[in-house]
């Protein structure tokens, strides 16, 4: 052990030790919100450019009919139900309905391929599958022979499905009609089913991202979800008058905890964008008070904002360059816990009126109180940028197995950390500075995997996260990386690849990056993905002609551009951790090619193996390497394109 000290929050905030019997499950909380807020708007969905509203009473009726519809076609307490689709009201209703009937849900990433979908549905023993639309139904039909346990596939968007004759498919309207018929014969059945639930019942299986092995189904109880949400909202409270935008995938535990559970526990209004393509415009119309994005979306948003400033009028660029350093200076005072001198406050306020308030309005964050980033570490540079422009962005560090571990507290934010333990959460550091977590949100174990459960949960109830970190003198956790991913540098010190990568991704020209190094490799190298949109815009402004992504990525001028960004970051790193060579990849990392998880985390082992020839070239003093890439044409034909990728020394 490196330390037996258990770290808990220093704030005088308490989370109730027990849950009342009438609110120990999510459906029971749902009934309480319906009774309290009946005619108020529970959620909105933008359809065909128009926001459609649903009151709590209307949602109650839909959930009521779905629940009894599921019971009428054979769903029993303890049965598993899988769901795949975009964030929609129907997704929320279906999950609440399954829980109300005593079932267990498993949400699956919308872009899951056939293999991933088949694995999760089969591994979870799902007997029903809710599918969003024709695309998801087609996936299910392609797997029909491999999913003998699935009795029905229930879809809620019927576009393109009118002529499908397979009786394995069922429209959600038909399911609700069955529910209404069942209700006529069984008065009070819905409330009775909910009353039979208990906080110790399993609510969902949340599958891990699978960065090092096959995804595992973490068994999450109702009380785990409720406490996981309470841990966060006890220091970042939400109210029924607040607006929350549900955009992050529901297959991600953080969205289940802050989004769906938060909706049922606090009554916050949930808003669903029309599509991923319209989300930024839709957020601006709603101007939510709370929002959860994975770190990669915040990174992309920061790049977009910086490029928009670069493309704006000279006066806007001048004002931005004048006031941003002032805003950074104010953040430095606050980060150090010092009082901000009045002249700096006045200058910051002037900059807010002239530049930052209009900029926040453009991205829909004019009323934002609680903006969260989670998933993977967000660079301190990114966090500092958003807070400088007035977006109260907070690091939330958590896991599939425990939900929120640490969070930034208002008025006590340190950019280099992921915050302090949430109220009700205990953290201990084990061997190799591994973060161990104990709370009432800790999961019950992995479904059908007792061996890995025994390794993850110790006899004292601590979950061993596999993450490395340490606490500073103020009790803030500094997250390093996965223990298995830490790099031992030439001087014997260990260093975090994610830290280097986060600093590099603050550049608007870098979309993604993987750093590689080790004691036997003598120096650190990097494989870089350019941000095609931003680099293309830069190329056009600089009259640099190009044809394709591949062509642009290998231009000498682009290498020079990225080299300047690498040199900027190298100045902030220890000598042994500086990037000495890099290549610009001829394509973007792709989850469909198993290079990223569905939460957009790097699969390092896969990438190191796949691009091993590039790594050999960087460590073998070669100036370029020829790679082959498979391409698919619109007529279905495939071909192979060979590309010479440069190796650049820094």
C-alpha positions in Angstrom: 0.0 0.0 0.0 1.1 3.5 -0.7 -1.3 5.0 1.8 -4.0 3.8 4.1 -5.6 7.2 4.5 -9.2 7.4 3.3 -10.1 10.6 1.6 -13.6 12.0 2.0 -15.1 15.4 1.1 -14.2 18.3 3.4 -17.5 20.0 2.8 -20.2 19.9 5.4 -22.7 18.3 3.1 -24.6 15.1 3.9 -26.3 12.5 1.8 -29.2 10.8 3.6 -28.0 7.4 4.9 -31.2 5.5 3.9 -33.8 5.8 1.3 -37.5 5.9 2.2 -39.5 2.9 1.2 -41.7 4.9 -1.1 -38.7 6.3 -3.0 -36.1 3.5 -3.0 -36.6 2.6 -6.7 -36.7 4.8 -9.8 -40.3 3.9 -10.7 -41.4 4.9 -7.1 -39.6 8.3 -7.6 -41.4 8.5 -11.0 -44.8 8.2 -9.3 -43.8 10.9 -6.8 -42.8 13.3 -9.5 -46.1 12.7 -11.4 -48.0 13.5 -8.2 -46.0 16.6 -7.5 -45.6 18.0 -11.0 -48.5 16.5 -13.0 -49.4 19.2 -15.5 -45.8 20.6 -15.8 -43.6 19.9 -18.7 -41.5 16.8 -18.1 -39.6 16.6 -21.4 -39.4 18.1 -24.9 -38.4 16.5 -28.2 -37.7 18.5 -31.3 -39.4 16.9 -34.3 -39.4 18.4 -37.8 -38.1 21.6 -36.3 -40.8 22.0 -33.7 -40.4 21.4 -29.9 -43.0 18.9 -28.8 -43.8 19.0 -25.0 -44.9 16.1 -22.8 -46.3 16.8 -19.3 -45.7 14.4 -16.4 -49.3 13.1 -16.7 -48.8 12.4 -20.4 -45.5 10.6 -19.7 -47.3 8.6 -16.9 -49.9 7.4 -19.4 -47.3 6.3 -21.9 -45.2 4.5 -19.3 -48.3 2.9 -17.7 -49.4 1.5 -21.1 -45.9 0.3 -22.0 -45.4 -1.4 -18.6 -48.6 -3.4 -18.8 -48.0 -4.1 -22.5 -44.7 -5.7 -21.6 -46.4 -7.7 -18.8 -49.2 -8.8 -21.2 -46.7 -10.3 -23.7 -44.7 -12.2 -21.1 -42.2 -9.9 -19.3 -41.6 -11.2 -15.8 -39.8 -9.7 -12.8 -36.1 -10.2 -13.3 -36.2 -10.5 -17.1 -33.7 -8.5 -19.1 -34.5 -6.1 -21.8 -32.0 -4.4 -24.2 -32.4 -1.0 -25.8 -30.6 0.6 -28.8 -31.3 4.0 -30.3 -30.8 7.7 -30.1 -31.8 9.7 -27.0 -35.6 10.0 -27.3 -38.5 10.3 -24.9 -39.4 6.7 -26.0 -36.1 5.5 -24.8 -36.7 7.0 -21.3 -40.3 5.7 -21.3 -39.2 2.2 -22.2 -36.6 2.0 -19.5 -39.0 3.3 -16.8 -41.6 0.8 -18.1 -39.2 -2.2 -17.8 -38.1 -1.1 -14.3 -41.8 -0.7 -13.3 -42.5 -4.3 -14.3 -39.5 -5.4 -12.3 -37.2 -6.0 -15.3 -33.5 -5.1 -15.9 -32.4 -2.9 -18.8 -29.3 -2.8 -20.9 -28.6 0.2 -23.1 -26.4 -0.3 -26.2 -24.5 2.3 -28.1 -26.4 3.4 -31.3 -23.5 2.9 -33.5 -22.8 -0.6 -32.3 -22.0 -3.0 -35.1 -23.5 -6.4 -35.5 -20.9 -8.1 -33.5 -21.1 -5.7 -30.6 -24.9 -5.7 -30.6 -25.1 -9.5 -30.7 -22.5 -9.8 -27.9 -24.4 -7.5 -25.5 -27.9 -8.9 -26.2 -26.6 -12.4 -25.8 -24.4 -11.8 -22.8 -27.1 -10.0 -20.9 -29.7 -12.7 -21.6 -32.2 -10.1 -23.0 -35.6 -11.5 -23.9 -36.9 -8.3 -25.5 -35.1 -5.6 -27.6 -36.3 -2.0 -28.0 -35.0 -0.6 -31.3 -35.2 3.0 -32.4 -35.8 2.7 -36.2 -35.3 0.8 -39.4 -31.5 0.8 -39.1 -31.6 -0.8 -35.7 -34.3 -3.3 -36.7 -32.2 -4.3 -39.7 -29.3 -5.1 -37.4 -31.6 -7.2 -35.2 -33.0 -9.1 -38.2 -29.5 -9.8 -39.4 -28.8 -11.4 -36.0 -32.2 -13.1 -35.6 -30.8 -16.7 -35.8 -28.1 -15.9 -33.2 -30.6 -14.4 -30.7 -32.9 -17.2 -29.9 -33.8 -15.8 -26.5 -35.2 -12.5 -27.9 -39.0 -12.9 -28.2 -39.8 -9.5 -29.8 -38.1 -6.5 -31.2 -40.1 -3.4 -30.3 -39.5 -0.3 -32.4 -40.7 3.3 -31.9 -39.9 5.1 -35.2 -41.8 3.3 -37.9 -40.4 5.2 -40.9 -39.4 2.6 -43.6 -40.9 -0.3 -41.6 -44.4 -0.2 -42.9 -43.8 -3.1 -45.4 -41.8 -5.4 -43.0 -43.9 -8.5 -42.6 -41.8 -10.3 -39.9 -44.0 -10.8 -36.8 -40.8 -10.8 -34.7 -41.1 -7.0 -35.0 -43.7 -5.0 -33.0 -44.5 -1.3 -33.1 -44.5 0.4 -29.8 -48.1 1.6 -30.5 -49.2 -2.0 -30.6 -47.4 -2.7 -27.3 -49.2 0.2 -25.7 -52.6 -1.0 -27.0 -51.9 -4.4 -25.4 -51.2 -2.4 -22.2 -54.5 -0.6 -22.3 -56.4 -3.8 -22.8 -54.5 -5.4 -19.9 -55.3 -2.4 -17.7 -59.1 -2.9 -18.3 -58.8 -6.4 -16.9 -56.4 -5.7 -14.1 -57.2 -2.5 -12.3 -54.4 -1.0 -10.3 -51.8 -3.4 -11.7 -49.3 -0.7 -12.6 -49.0 0.8 -9.1 -49.0 -2.7 -7.6 -46.1 -3.7 -9.8 -44.1 -0.6 -8.8 -44.9 -1.2 -5.1 -43.3 -4.6 -5.3 -40.0 -3.2 -6.2 -37.1 -2.7 -3.8 -34.0 -0.6 -3.8 -31.8 -3.7 -3.8 -33.3 -4.9 -7.1 -31.0 -4.7 -10.1 -32.1 -1.9 -12.4 -29.6 -2.2 -15.3 -26.5 -3.8 -16.7 -24.1 -1.1 -17.8 -21.4 -2.5 -20.0 -17.8 -1.3 -19.5 -16.0 0.3 -22.5 -13.8 -2.7 -23.0 -10.5 -1.0 -23.5 -8.5 -4.1 -22.5 -10.9 -7.0 -22.8 -14.5 -7.8 -23.8 -17.0 -5.5 -22.2 -18.4 -6.6 -18.8 -21.9 -6.1 -17.6 -21.8 -4.1 -14.3 -24.9 -4.9 -12.3 -26.4 -1.6 -11.0 -29.1 -1.6 -8.4 -31.9 1.0 -8.1 -30.4 2.4 -4.9 -26.9 2.6 -6.6 -28.4 4.9 -9.3 -30.2 7.0 -6.8 -27.2 7.5 -4.5 -24.9 8.0 -7.5 -27.1 10.9 -8.6 -27.4 12.3 -5.0 -23.6 12.3 -4.6 -23.4 14.7 -7.6 -26.5 16.9 -7.0 -25.7 17.4 -3.3 -22.9 19.8 -4.5 -24.4 20.8 -7.9 -28.2 20.9 -7.2 -30.8 20.8 -9.9 -34.5 21.7 -9.7 -37.8 21.0 -11.5 -37.5 24.5 -13.1 -34.1 23.5 -14.7 -33.5 22.4 -18.2 -31.2 19.5 -19.0 -30.2 18.4 -22.6 -30.0 14.6 -23.0 -27.5 14.0 -25.8 -24.7 11.8 -24.4 -25.5 8.1 -25.1 -27.7 6.3 -22.6 -25.4 3.3 -22.9 -23.0 5.5 -20.8 -23.5 5.2 -17.1 -23.0 8.9 -16.5 -26.0 9.8 -18.7 -28.1 7.2 -16.9 -27.0 8.7 -13.5 -27.2 12.5 -14.3 -29.8 12.4 -17.0 -32.5 9.7 -16.5 -32.0 9.2 -12.8 -31.8 13.0 -12.3 -35.0 13.5 -14.2 -36.8 11.0 -11.9 -35.2 12.1 -8.6 -35.4 15.9 -9.0 -38.0 16.5 -11.7 -35.6 18.4 -14.0 -37.0 18.9 -17.5 -35.2 16.9 -20.1 -34.8 18.1 -23.7 -34.0 15.9 -26.6 -32.3 17.4 -29.7 -33.8 16.5 -33.1 -30.6 14.8 -34.3 -26.8 14.8 -33.7 -26.5 17.2 -36.7 -28.8 19.8 -35.0 -27.7 19.5 -31.4 -25.7 22.8 -31.3 -28.6 24.8 -32.7 -31.1 23.0 -30.5 -29.1 23.6 -27.4 -29.0 27.3 -28.2 -32.8 27.4 -28.4 -33.1 25.7 -25.0 -30.2 27.4 -23.2 -30.0 24.6 -20.6 -28.9 25.1 -17.0 -27.1 21.7 -16.9 -25.4 19.6 -19.6 -23.2 16.5 -19.8 -20.8 16.0 -22.7 -18.0 13.5 -23.0 -14.6 15.2 -23.0 -14.1 14.7 -26.8 -17.2 16.8 -27.5 -15.9 19.6 -25.3 -12.5 19.3 -27.1 -14.3 19.6 -30.5 -16.4 22.5 -29.2 -13.3 24.4 -28.0 -11.7 23.9 -31.4 -14.8 25.1 -33.2 -15.0 28.2 -31.0 -11.4 29.1 -31.6 -11.8 28.7 -35.4 -14.9 30.8 -35.4 -13.0 33.6 -33.7 -10.2 33.3 -36.2 -12.8 33.6 -39.0 -14.6 36.5 -37.5 -14.1 40.3 -38.1 -10.9 41.9 -37.1 -12.5 43.8 -34.3 -13.9 40.6 -32.8 -10.5 39.0 -33.1 -8.8 42.0 -31.5 -11.3 42.1 -28.5 -10.9 38.3 -28.0 -7.1 38.5 -28.0 -7.3 41.5 -25.6 -9.7 40.1 -23.0 -8.9 36.3 -23.0 -5.5 36.9 -21.2 -7.5 39.0 -18.7 -10.0 36.2 -18.2 -7.1 33.7 -17.7 -5.5 35.9 -15.1 -8.8 36.0 -13.1 -8.9 32.2 -13.3 -5.4 32.0 -12.0 -6.4 34.0 -8.9 -9.5 31.8 -8.3 -7.5 28.6 -9.0 -5.0 29.7 -6.3 -7.8 30.4 -3.9 -6.9 34.1 -3.8 -9.2 37.1 -3.8 -9.5 38.7 -7.3 -8.5 42.4 -7.2 -11.3 44.8 -8.2 -9.6 46.1 -11.3 -9.2 42.5 -12.7 -12.9 41.9 -11.9 -13.9 45.0 -13.7 -11.8 44.2 -16.8 -13.3 40.6 -16.8 -16.8 42.0 -16.6 -16.1 44.3 -19.5 -14.7 41.4 -21.5 -17.8 39.4 -20.7 -20.1 42.1 -22.1 -18.0 42.7 -25.2 -16.9 39.1 -26.1 -17.7 36.2 -23.9 -21.5 36.6 -23.3 -22.2 36.7 -27.1 -19.9 33.8 -27.5 -21.7 31.7 -24.8 -25.0 32.6 -26.4 -23.8 31.3 -29.8 -23.1 27.9 -28.2 -26.3 27.8 -26.1 -24.7 28.3 -22.7 -26.0 31.6 -21.6 -27.9 30.1 -18.6 -25.5 27.3 -17.8 -24.9 26.5 -14.1 -23.6 23.0 -14.2 -21.6 21.8 -17.2 -20.0 18.4 -16.8 -17.2 16.7 -18.6 -16.5 13.0 -18.1 -15.4 9.8 -19.9 -11.7 10.6 -20.3 -9.6 13.3 -18.8 -10.1 16.8 -20.2 -6.9 18.8 -20.5 -6.4 21.6 -17.9 -5.9 23.9 -21.0 -9.4 23.0 -22.2 -11.0 23.4 -18.8 -9.2 26.7 -18.3 -10.4 28.0 -21.7 -14.1 27.2 -21.0 -14.1 28.7 -17.5 -12.3 31.8 -18.9 -15.1 32.4 -21.4 -17.7 32.0 -18.6 -18.8 28.3 -19.0 -18.8 26.8 -15.5 -17.3 23.5 -16.7 -16.6 20.9 -14.0 -14.5 17.7 -14.2 -16.4 14.7 -13.1 -14.3 11.6 -12.5 -16.2 8.3 -12.3 -16.6 4.8 -13.6 -19.2 2.4 -14.9 -19.1 0.5 -11.6 -19.5 3.5 -9.2 -20.8 6.5 -11.1 -19.3 9.7 -9.7 -16.2 9.5 -7.6 -14.9 13.1 -7.5 -16.3 16.4 -8.8 -15.2 20.0 -8.9 -17.0 22.1 -6.2 -18.1 25.6 -7.0 -15.6 28.1 -5.6 -13.0 25.3 -5.0 -11.8 24.4 -8.5 -8.3 23.4 -9.4 -7.6 23.0 -13.1 -5.0 20.3 -12.7 -7.3 18.0 -10.7 -10.6 16.1 -11.2 -12.0 17.6 -8.0 -12.6 16.3 -4.5 -14.6 13.2 -3.4 -18.3 13.6 -3.6 -20.3 13.6 -0.4 -20.8 10.0 0.6 -17.8 8.7 -1.4 -14.6 7.4 0.2 -11.4 7.0 -1.8 -8.2 5.2 -0.8 -5.0 4.8 -2.7 -3.7 1.3 -3.1 -0.6 -0.2 -4.7 0.9 1.8 -7.6 -1.3 4.7 -6.5 -4.4 2.8 -7.7 -7.6 4.6 -6.9 -10.0 2.6 -4.7 -13.6 3.8 -4.2 -16.3 2.9 -1.7 -19.8 4.3 -1.6 -23.5 3.3 -1.7 -23.3 3.7 -5.5 -20.8 0.8 -5.9 -22.1 -1.9 -8.2 -23.0 -5.5 -7.2 -20.5 -7.2 -9.5 -20.1 -8.2 -13.1 -22.9 -10.3 -14.6 -21.9 -14.0 -15.0 -18.2 -13.2 -14.1 -17.5 -14.0 -10.5 -13.7 -14.1 -11.1 -13.5 -10.5 -12.3 -15.9 -9.4 -9.7 -13.7 -10.9 -7.0 -10.7 -9.0 -8.4 -12.6 -5.7 -8.6 -14.3 -5.7 -5.2 -12.4 -6.3 -2.0 -13.7 -7.6 1.3 -14.0 -4.0 2.7 -16.3 -3.0 -0.2 -13.7 -0.9 -2.1 -13.9 -1.0 -5.9 -10.4 -1.2 -7.5 -10.7 1.2 -10.4 -7.5 0.3 -12.2 -6.8 4.1 -12.4 -3.7 5.8 -11.1 -3.8 9.1 -9.2 -2.7 11.0 -6.1 -4.1 13.6 -3.8 -2.7 17.1 -3.4 -2.5 18.9 0.0 -6.0 20.2 -0.4 -7.6 16.8 -0.9 -8.1 17.2 -4.7 -7.5 14.1 -6.8 -5.0 14.4 -9.6 -5.8 11.7 -12.1 -2.9 10.2 -14.0 -4.0 7.4 -16.3 -4.8 3.7 -16.3 -2.2 2.0 -14.2 -1.5 -0.4 -17.1 -1.0 2.6 -19.5 1.5 4.6 -17.4 4.8 5.1 -19.3 8.1 4.5 -17.6 10.4 7.1 -19.0 14.1 6.9 -19.7 14.9 8.5 -16.3 12.9 5.9 -14.5 9.9 8.2 -13.7 6.3 7.2 -14.7 4.3 9.6 -16.9 0.8 9.7 -18.2 0.2 9.4 -21.9 -3.3 11.0 -21.4 -1.7 14.1 -19.9 0.4 14.6 -23.1 -2.5 13.8 -25.4 -4.8 16.2 -23.6 -2.4 19.1 -24.0 -1.9 18.3 -27.7 -5.7 18.1 -28.3 -6.1 21.7 -27.1 -4.8 22.6 -30.5 -7.7 23.3 -32.9 -5.8 21.4 -35.6 -5.4 18.1 -33.7 -8.5 15.9 -33.5 -6.9 12.9 -31.7 -3.5 11.6 -30.7 -1.9 8.6 -29.2 1.5 8.9 -27.5 3.8 5.9 -27.1 7.0 5.5 -25.1 8.7 3.5 -22.5 12.0 2.8 -20.8 13.2 0.6 -23.7 12.0 3.1 -26.3 14.3 5.9 -25.1 11.8 8.7 -26.1 8.1 9.5 -26.6 6.5 9.4 -30.1 3.0 10.3 -31.2 0.5 9.3 -33.9 -1.6 12.3 -34.7 -5.1 12.7 -36.3 -5.7 16.2 -37.8 -9.0 17.9 -37.3 -9.9 17.9 -41.0 -12.4 20.7 -40.9 -10.1 23.1 -39.1 -7.0 22.2 -41.0 -8.9 22.4 -44.3 -10.1 25.9 -43.4 -6.5 26.9 -42.4 -5.2 25.5 -45.8 -7.8 27.5 -47.8 -6.9 30.7 -46.0 -3.2 30.0 -46.7 -3.9 29.1 -50.4 -2.7 25.5 -49.9 -4.4 23.3 -52.5 -5.4 19.7 -51.6 -7.8 17.0 -52.8 -8.5 14.5 -50.0 -7.9 13.9 -46.3 -4.9 11.7 -47.2 -3.5 14.4 -49.5 -4.0 17.2 -46.9 -2.6 15.2 -44.0 0.8 14.5 -45.8 1.5 18.1 -46.9 4.8 19.5 -45.7 3.0 22.7 -44.6 0.6 20.7 -42.4 3.5 18.8 -40.8 5.1 22.2 -40.1 1.8 23.4 -38.5 1.5 20.3 -36.3 5.2 20.5 -35.4 4.6 24.0 -34.0 1.8 22.7 -31.9 3.9 19.8 -30.6 6.8 22.2 -29.8 4.3 24.4 -27.8 3.3 21.5 -25.7 6.8 20.1 -25.3 7.8 23.4 -23.5 5.3 22.4 -20.6 6.6 18.8 -20.2 9.5 17.3 -18.4 12.5 16.7 -20.7 12.1 12.9 -20.8 8.3 13.2 -21.6 8.7 15.4 -24.6 7.5 14.1 -28.0 10.6 13.7 -30.2 8.9 12.3 -33.3 5.4 12.1 -34.7 3.5 10.9 -37.8 0.2 12.3 -39.1 -2.1 9.4 -39.8 -3.7 9.2 -43.2 -7.2 8.6 -41.6 -9.1 9.2 -38.4 -9.2 6.7 -35.6 -12.5 4.8 -36.0 -14.6 2.9 -33.5 -15.9 0.6 -36.2 -12.4 -0.5 -36.9 -11.9 -1.3 -33.1 -9.5 1.6 -32.7 -11.7 3.4 -30.3 -14.3 2.3 -27.8 -17.9 3.5 -28.2 -17.1 6.2 -25.6 -14.2 7.2 -27.9 -11.4 6.0 -25.7 -8.3 4.8 -27.4 -7.8 1.1 -27.6 -4.0 1.4 -27.1 -3.1 -2.2 -27.5 -5.0 -2.5 -30.8 -3.5 0.8 -32.1 0.0 -0.2 -31.2 -0.4 -3.5 -33.0 -2.2 -2.1 -36.0 0.3 0.8 -36.5 3.3 -1.1 -35.3 5.2 -0.4 -38.6 4.8 3.3 -38.0 6.2 3.0 -34.5 9.1 0.9 -35.8 9.8 3.7 -38.4 9.9 6.4 -35.7 12.1 4.4 -33.4 14.2 3.1 -36.3 15.3 6.5 -37.7 13.3 6.1 -41.0 11.9 9.3 -42.5 8.7 7.7 -43.9 6.7 4.5 -44.0 4.3 3.1 -46.6 0.9 2.0 -45.3 -2.0 0.3 -47.0 -5.5 1.3 -46.4 -8.7 -0.5 -47.6 -11.3 1.8 -49.2 -14.9 1.1 -50.0 -16.5 2.6 -53.1 -20.2 3.6 -53.4 -20.9 0.7 -55.8 -19.8 -1.7 -53.1 -16.4 -2.5 -54.5 -13.3 -2.4 -52.3 -9.8 -1.5 -53.0 -6.4 -0.9 -51.4 -4.7 2.5 -51.4 -1.0 2.8 -50.5 0.2 6.0 -48.9 3.6 7.2 -47.8 3.4 8.6 -44.3 6.1 11.0 -43.2 8.0 10.8 -39.9 8.7 14.2 -38.4 11.4 14.9 -35.8 10.8 17.6 -33.2 
